[in-house]
Amino acid sequence: MDDDERAALTQWLSSSPENARAFAVLERMLEAADCHAQTLLASEFERDLTIQSERGVIKRSGPFMKIAATLAAALIAAVIAIFAGQYRAPDVIAYETAKGSHQTVTLEDGSAAELNTDTRIMVDYEKSRRAVTLLSGEAFFNVEKDKSRPFLVKSDQAEVVVTGTSFSVSDLKGKLIVRVLTGVVDVIPREGPASTLLAGDMIEVGEDGRAGAIARYDPSMALAWRSGKARFHDQPLGEVLDTLNRYFETPIELGDRSLASLPVTGEFDIRDRDTAVTALALIFNLESEEEPARIVLKPAEIK
């Protein structure tokens, strides 16, 4: 397998947790097979791809088919090479949290990745660099220093590069936000110039891949989720509920949209939905109504 094929396979494995898991299953299956079975399986894979193409199942052409062919060739070559001792699958590892969950994982080099609710990352470490792909959600990274081996966080909008620091990256509703707690972070957006962030700095990168201006932020507010809290200062009630609902299986909604602009200042436990509902109802003289799929806050009836 040449370098291009290795790169294609690595990219395919990194593109989703499902791909990495599928390859791991295939690898385990092939380890138990004899040499003849390995050859047959590779031949069947190639034949099946050809049949699907002839039947019109694979309908795209041009660059798409070239990429598909490269990936197919790389996968077949990798499968055969595994048993010839020529290739070992990249150590691509997927981590994810469910809604309302919070998990800290220690990476191969001792760096820590702290995953907020409903977050998915892919970790791909190599000799020359340490790469994490943020697929969705929010994560805080405490990176061990290693100038010879940069630490990268990749997303659709930008690439974040550090050698040793602590920072958070969130990818919510197509907007990437990078916040630096300690050290120095370089943010390279998909479009436009790179930005260097220092401790206390933040930057937003839009869905178009363009970065806004560097701004300051309050870690005690923005990173409160690390201690199980959500803190707000004069934030509209509608936005507060958007944040809280990231953690709750049953969402809290407003029965009257005019309530959405009411300012909220306070701290909420993101693990305790019922207390949050009670507190908001008391603050704004609302009543709550629990339905099968949601909890509705609406103005209290005058008795």
C-alpha positions, 0 to 999 in steps of 0.5 A: 500500500502506498502513502496515498492509499494509507492516507485515504484509509486513514481519512475514511476511518476518521470520518465517522465512529461507525467506519472505525468500528466496522474496520475493527470488526473486519480486522477481528474477523480476518484474524480468525480466517485462513489465507485462502479465506482472506483472498476470497474475501478481498476478491468478493469485496472487489467483485461486489463493488463492481456489480453495484457500479454496473447495476447503477447503485453507485451512480456518481462519476468523475471525482467521486468515483476516483475517491471511491476507487482509491478508498476501495483499493486502500481497504482491500490492500489493507485487509490483505496486508494485515496478514502479511504483517505489512500494515497495522490499522491506525489507532483511531478511537471514538469517544462519545457522551449521551445527552446529560452525560459528562466524561473525562478520558485520558489520552495516550500521551497523558492529555485529558479530553473532557466531553460535555453532553451529547459530544462525539470526538475521534482521536488519531495519534501519530508519531508526528502529531496528535489529532482530535476531530470534534464531530459534534458537541463540546470538549475541554482539552488539557494538553501535555506539552510536546513541541515536536508533536503538535496537538490538533483539534479539527472541525468542519469550520477550522483547525485548532493547533497547540503544543501544550495548553488548556482550552475548550472547543464547541461545535453547536448549530454550525458555529465553532467557538474556541475558548483558551483557559491557559497557554496559547492557541492558534485557530486556522479557519477554513477561510481567511487568516489564522488567529492566535489566542491567549489565556482568556481569549475566545473566537467564533468561526461561522458555518462559512468557515470565517472567523470573527474578532477575538474577544474576552470571555469569563471562564466561570460562566462559559466553562461552568458545565465542567462542574455540573452548572450553567450560569447566566447573566442577563441572558434571554430566557429563550437562550437559557432554555436552549442551553439547559435543553442540551442536558435534559431528555425532556425539553423545557419549552415556552407556551408564550413566545413573548416570554423568550426575551425575559432576562435571566441571571442565576445558576442552575444544576444541569443534572436537575431538570425539575429544580430548574423548572421550579426556579424559573417558574418562581422567578417569572410567576409561571406555571409548568405543565408536563406533557409526554414529550415536553414541559411547558412554561406559561404565565400563571393563571390569575385566581 
